[in-house]
Amino acid sequence: MSWKAGLSRYLPCVRFFACPDSPSSRGVMTYYARNYDHLKILNPNLPLMIRTVENAMPAVTTELEWTIQDLLRFMIQTGRFRD
């Protein structure tokens, strides 16, 4: 199974942000246009949203359901927790 087919198992939604006129947003806009249909076929219930706003920085975001305990556990395990 490809990573694209497993997106809906781990993510509640995927949001794309881009400026319709900015050259820096072309990558996000191109990726969304080329892959939207394929991603929706593999993940029919996963919301794939794009927001095009003037002067928006290109980004792809999602929501993660991490708790404080998850964050602390991660920081301790990776040695990023300092006194």
Buried (B, 14 or more C-beta within 10 A) or exposed (E): EEEEEEBBEEBEEBBBBBBEEBEEBEEBBEBBEEEEEEBEEBBEEBEBEBEBEEEBEBEEEEEEEEEEEEEEEEEEEEEEEEE
